[in-house]
Amino acid sequence: MRIRRILAAVIATAALAGLGLTGAATATATATATAQGAPTYVTPSECKQGGGTVDLANNLCKGGMHNGEKID
């Protein structure tokens, strides 16, 4: 009888721990998706410092670390 109680407590603890990890993974995935979906802007100097060139006709940074990001 005592073993059953201990086993039930261990299973309940493991289940709750699993839910906590699942919730944390979901929150992390949501935060990552939100960060990736948001448009990013760089200044012309940030574009140049990142190795890119400023395309003012299209307001984009071409090449380098900020390739494809909009110029603010």
C-alpha positions as CSV (number, residue, x, y, z in Angstrom):
1,M,0.0,0.0,0.0
2,R,2.8,2.4,0.9
3,I,4.6,1.6,-2.4
4,R,1.5,2.5,-4.4
5,R,1.3,6.0,-2.7
6,I,5.0,6.6,-3.3
7,L,4.7,5.5,-6.9
8,A,1.6,7.7,-7.4
9,A,3.5,10.7,-6.0
10,V,6.5,10.0,-8.3
11,I,4.2,9.8,-11.3
12,A,2.3,12.9,-10.4
13,T,5.5,14.8,-9.9
14,A,6.9,13.6,-13.2
15,A,3.7,14.6,-15.0
16,L,3.7,18.1,-13.5
17,A,7.4,18.5,-14.4
18,G,6.7,17.4,-18.0
19,L,3.9,20.0,-18.2
20,G,6.2,22.7,-17.0
21,L,8.9,21.8,-19.6
22,T,6.3,21.7,-22.3
23,G,5.0,25.1,-21.4
24,A,8.5,26.6,-21.4
25,A,9.2,25.1,-24.8
26,T,6.0,26.6,-26.2
27,A,6.7,30.0,-24.7
28,T,10.2,29.9,-26.2
29,A,8.9,28.9,-29.6
30,T,6.3,31.6,-29.6
31,A,8.9,34.3,-28.6
32,T,11.2,33.1,-31.4
33,A,8.4,33.2,-34.0
34,T,7.4,36.7,-32.9
35,A,11.0,37.9,-33.1
36,Q,11.5,36.4,-36.5
37,G,8.2,37.8,-37.9
38,A,8.8,41.4,-36.8
39,P,10.4,43.6,-39.4
40,T,13.8,44.9,-38.5
41,Y,15.3,48.2,-39.3
42,V,18.9,49.3,-39.3
43,T,20.5,52.7,-39.8
44,P,22.7,53.4,-42.8
45,S,25.8,53.3,-40.6
46,E,24.8,50.0,-39.1
47,C,24.4,48.6,-42.6
48,K,27.8,49.8,-43.6
49,Q,29.4,48.5,-40.4
50,G,27.9,45.1,-41.0
51,G,29.6,44.9,-44.4
52,G,26.6,45.9,-46.5
53,T,25.8,48.7,-48.9
54,V,22.9,51.1,-48.5
55,D,20.2,51.0,-51.3
56,L,18.3,54.2,-50.7
57,A,16.1,53.6,-53.8
58,N,14.5,50.6,-52.1
59,N,15.4,51.5,-48.5
60,L,17.2,48.2,-48.0
61,C,20.6,47.1,-46.8
62,K,22.2,44.9,-49.5
63,G,24.7,42.3,-48.4
64,G,26.6,41.9,-45.2
65,M,25.2,41.0,-41.8
66,H,22.0,43.0,-42.3
67,N,21.2,41.8,-45.8
68,G,17.6,42.5,-46.7
69,E,16.7,44.6,-43.7
70,K,15.0,47.9,-44.1
71,I,16.8,51.1,-43.7
72,D,15.3,53.4,-41.1
